Amino acid sequence: PELKDLNSSMTTSEMVREIEELRKDCASYTEKLEMIKSATNHVTPEEKEKVCSEQKLYCKEWRRRKRMATELLEAILEGYPKSKKQFFEEVGIETDEDHNVTLPAAV
């Protein structure tokens, strides 16, 4: 068993090559990290706040419009002889649920 383990392990020259490759990888990753850290194009807190407030506004509007559309469709379906699904197919309405779309979580 020991011989089998020794035969399947790496030789010294293979180990040296592997260490060199890992050092090169490490150096390239260190370079990338330094470039990221030294980047001057970070988002300012004002920009971030603006984007977050816009997202909240759009989500609020999405909810409001969805509620209005749902109420309107419910009113139409009260006097409609067929099922809701059949009505949606006939009219060509696609819902968020049909496409597995959900509102983003509040930030």
C-alpha positions as CSV (number, residue, x, y, z in Angstrom):
1,P,0.0,0.0,0.0
2,E,2.8,2.4,0.8
3,L,4.4,1.8,-2.6
4,K,1.1,2.5,-4.3
5,D,0.7,5.8,-2.5
6,L,4.3,6.8,-3.4
7,N,3.8,5.9,-7.0
8,S,0.5,7.9,-7.3
9,S,2.0,11.0,-5.5
10,M,3.7,13.9,-7.4
11,T,7.4,13.9,-8.1
12,T,9.7,16.7,-6.9
13,S,9.9,18.3,-10.3
14,E,6.1,18.1,-10.7
15,M,5.7,19.7,-7.3
16,V,8.1,22.5,-8.2
17,R,6.1,23.2,-11.4
18,E,2.9,23.2,-9.5
19,I,4.3,25.6,-6.9
20,E,5.4,27.9,-9.6
21,E,2.0,27.9,-11.3
22,L,0.3,28.6,-8.0
23,R,2.7,31.5,-7.3
24,K,1.9,32.9,-10.8
25,D,-1.8,32.6,-10.1
26,C,-1.4,34.2,-6.7
27,A,0.6,37.1,-8.3
28,S,-2.1,37.7,-10.9
29,Y,-4.9,37.6,-8.3
30,T,-2.9,40.0,-6.2
31,E,-2.6,42.3,-9.2
32,K,-6.3,42.2,-9.9
33,L,-7.1,42.9,-6.2
34,E,-4.8,45.9,-6.2
35,M,-6.5,47.2,-9.4
36,I,-9.9,46.8,-7.8
37,K,-8.8,48.5,-4.6
38,S,-7.2,51.4,-6.4
39,A,-10.2,51.9,-8.7
40,T,-11.6,55.5,-8.5
41,N,-14.9,54.7,-10.2
42,H,-16.7,53.6,-7.0
43,V,-20.3,54.5,-6.6
44,T,-20.8,57.5,-4.3
45,P,-23.3,57.2,-1.4
46,E,-25.5,59.9,-3.1
47,E,-25.7,57.8,-6.3
48,K,-26.5,54.7,-4.4
49,E,-29.2,56.4,-2.4
50,K,-30.7,57.8,-5.7
51,V,-30.8,54.4,-7.3
52,C,-32.3,52.8,-4.2
53,S,-35.0,55.5,-4.0
54,E,-35.8,55.0,-7.7
55,Q,-36.1,51.3,-7.2
56,K,-38.5,51.8,-4.2
57,L,-40.5,54.1,-6.3
58,Y,-40.7,51.7,-9.3
59,C,-41.6,48.8,-7.0
60,K,-44.3,50.8,-5.3
61,E,-45.7,51.8,-8.8
62,W,-45.5,48.1,-9.9
63,R,-47.6,47.0,-6.9
64,R,-50.1,49.8,-7.4
65,R,-50.6,49.0,-11.1
66,K,-50.8,45.3,-10.4
67,R,-53.4,45.9,-7.8
68,M,-55.4,48.1,-10.1
69,A,-55.2,45.6,-13.0
70,T,-56.3,42.8,-10.6
71,E,-59.3,44.7,-9.4
72,L,-60.3,45.6,-12.9
73,L,-60.0,42.0,-14.1
74,E,-61.9,40.8,-11.0
75,A,-64.7,43.2,-11.9
76,I,-64.8,41.9,-15.5
77,L,-64.8,38.3,-14.4
78,E,-67.8,38.7,-12.2
79,G,-70.1,38.7,-15.2
80,Y,-67.9,36.4,-17.4
81,P,-69.3,32.9,-17.9
82,K,-65.9,31.2,-18.3
83,S,-63.0,30.7,-16.0
84,K,-60.3,33.3,-15.2
85,K,-57.7,31.2,-17.0
86,Q,-59.8,30.9,-20.2
87,F,-60.5,34.7,-20.1
88,F,-56.7,35.4,-19.8
89,E,-56.0,33.1,-22.8
90,E,-58.8,34.7,-25.0
91,V,-57.7,38.2,-24.2
92,G,-53.9,37.4,-24.3
93,I,-53.1,38.5,-20.7
94,E,-49.8,37.3,-19.3
95,T,-49.3,37.5,-15.6
96,D,-46.2,37.9,-13.4
97,E,-46.9,34.4,-12.1
98,D,-46.9,33.0,-15.7
99,H,-43.3,34.1,-16.1
100,N,-42.2,33.4,-12.4
101,V,-41.6,37.1,-11.9
102,T,-41.6,38.5,-8.3
103,L,-41.1,42.0,-7.0
104,P,-37.5,42.6,-5.8
105,A,-37.0,42.7,-2.0
106,A,-37.0,46.1,-0.4
107,V,-33.5,47.5,0.0
